[in-house]
Each structure stands twice: as C-alpha cells, then as structure tokens.
Amino acid sequence: MECELCKREMERLTAHHLIPRQTTKRKKVESSPTINICSACHRQVHAFFDNKYLAKHLNTLDKLKNDPKIRKFLNWISKQQSNKKVRVRR
C-alpha cells in the first residue's frame, strides 16, 4: 500500500481525517473524508499543526502536500526506507 503523502510503499497505513474528528463531532456533522498515510507522516502532521489549523487551512490532500513544513518533511521521508522507525520533530 502506498502512503498518499510520501508515496512510500508501506505494510500498514492509517486513516487521517482531513477535518479532525474532534471538529466534526462537536458540530454533530458527518465525519470528513480520510486519506491513507503512513504512521510517520500521520505523527508528523499532528506534531506540526493543531486540529483547529488542520480543519481550517489543511483540509485537503493538496493543501497538506503543498504546506512548506510538510513539503520539507516529505522531501526527506520519501528517501527513507519504509521499515525505518522515524522520530517526529516539532
């Protein structure tokens, strides 16, 4: 399976809600679309941004991919082996 952010082939992927569930639950609306990303990308996205910022500014795959912080991380992580344990940086 391929991570939708870093494009690495991974054994397992996690579902990332483009609008965090915390936001949709509060408003009692249906949960948002998800993307399938590796745990390294998922942890890094949440380390960089809080849920309010994600909901308001990075609520599509394209917006997420084009954010400068994420772009820099993706440039680096795409060169790492998929079985390598990645440390999240804030």
Secondary structure by P-SEA (a helix, b strand, c coil): cccccccccccbbbbbccccaaaaaaacccccbbbbbcaaaaaaaaaaccaaaaacccccaaaaaacaaaaaaaaaaaaccccbbbbbcc
